[in-house]
Amino acid sequence: MASGGKSLPCSRVIDQTHKYGRLSSVKTTLELPGDLLRRTKAEAASAGQSMKDFVTETLEERLKSRARRVGGGWRAVFGRANRAAVKEVDRRLGDLERLRPEEWG
């Protein structure tokens, strides 16, 4: 644990239907600097939110913001791929999207 940090409970999956299937909620442990945890608790309280809701909302906003900057979708995974590679992947994905399921094979 980082000095001055606080730990939350260890990872535990709730309502898992499959290893990679629907996960409605997951508990995890985070090590945070003490000051960050105090500020986060204060922000959550001033917004009238639980820590869970505040952290979830904050992470979702951060990920959406990053996806918009990078271009969203699969591009967010590759980040700084060159334009020619991105264009080729987009073209191939477009081809796949035009296929009907009965044509798969």
C-alpha atoms as one frame of an Amber mdcrd trajectory, in Angstrom:
protein
   0.000   0.000   0.000   1.272   3.493  -0.814   2.160   5.529   2.245  -0.819
   7.433   3.521  -3.101   5.454   1.200  -6.306   3.684   2.073  -7.394   0.283
   0.794 -10.882  -0.669  -0.203 -12.163  -4.309  -0.036 -10.545  -6.937  -2.279
 -11.926  -7.840  -5.716 -15.178  -9.783  -5.758 -17.646 -10.215  -8.596 -21.355
  -9.910  -7.897 -23.947 -11.408 -10.274 -21.525 -12.887 -12.802 -23.135 -15.020
 -15.522 -19.930 -15.969 -17.374 -16.233 -15.213 -17.115 -16.594 -12.576 -19.849
 -20.358 -12.180 -19.656 -22.602  -9.712 -17.874 -21.151  -8.280 -14.690 -23.586
  -6.086 -12.850 -21.151  -5.071 -10.137 -17.553  -5.797  -9.178 -15.840  -4.992
  -5.914 -12.150  -4.193  -6.117  -9.293  -2.866  -4.025  -7.720   0.461  -4.865
  -4.725   2.004  -3.169  -5.170   5.765  -3.113  -3.146   8.523  -1.522  -4.851
   9.621   1.704  -5.342  13.182   0.480  -7.018  11.976  -2.738  -9.362   9.732
  -0.777 -10.338  12.579   1.573 -10.962  14.964  -1.336 -12.984  12.301  -3.173
 -15.128  11.635  -0.091 -15.669  15.375   0.356 -16.680  15.835  -3.306 -19.056
  12.871  -3.148 -20.638  14.190   0.056 -21.031  17.715  -1.326 -22.729  16.244
  -4.424 -24.994  14.129  -2.214 -23.616  10.915  -3.719 -22.223   7.722  -2.306
 -18.523   7.079  -2.920 -19.506   4.225  -5.240 -21.758   6.444  -7.360 -19.293
   9.336  -7.390 -16.310   7.188  -8.402 -18.385   5.316 -11.019 -19.637   8.571
 -12.547 -16.166  10.120 -12.505 -14.558   7.102 -14.190 -17.309   6.946 -16.836
 -16.871  10.652 -17.618 -13.091  10.238 -17.905 -13.381   7.235 -20.228 -15.985
   8.951 -22.430 -13.800  12.050 -22.634 -10.803   9.958 -23.689 -12.860   8.068
 -26.263 -14.012  11.380 -27.800 -10.413  12.659 -28.020  -9.123   9.450 -29.563
 -12.120   8.896 -31.817 -14.036   6.366 -29.742 -14.765   2.755 -30.487 -11.854
   0.532 -31.379  -9.567   3.543 -31.912  -9.435   4.154 -28.173  -7.599   0.847
 -27.824  -4.896   1.734 -30.327  -4.520   5.391 -29.409  -1.874   6.695 -31.780
  -2.176   4.292 -34.725  -1.114   5.825 -38.019  -3.844   7.185 -40.276  -3.343
   4.611 -43.049  -3.773   1.731 -40.595  -6.873   3.347 -39.068  -8.383   3.910
 -42.521  -7.772   0.268 -43.484  -9.348  -1.070 -40.287 -12.346   1.257 -40.763
 -12.755   0.002 -44.335 -12.680  -3.634 -43.240 -15.086  -2.994 -40.375 -17.437
  -1.302 -42.830 -17.289  -4.392 -45.031 -18.158  -6.596 -42.053 -21.056  -4.369
 -41.011 -22.646  -4.791 -44.440 -22.709  -8.585 -44.156 -25.964 -10.215 -43.158
 -25.731 -12.995 -40.536 -26.890 -15.580 -43.083 -23.817 -14.700 -45.192 -21.390
 -15.422 -42.366 -19.429 -18.545 -42.850
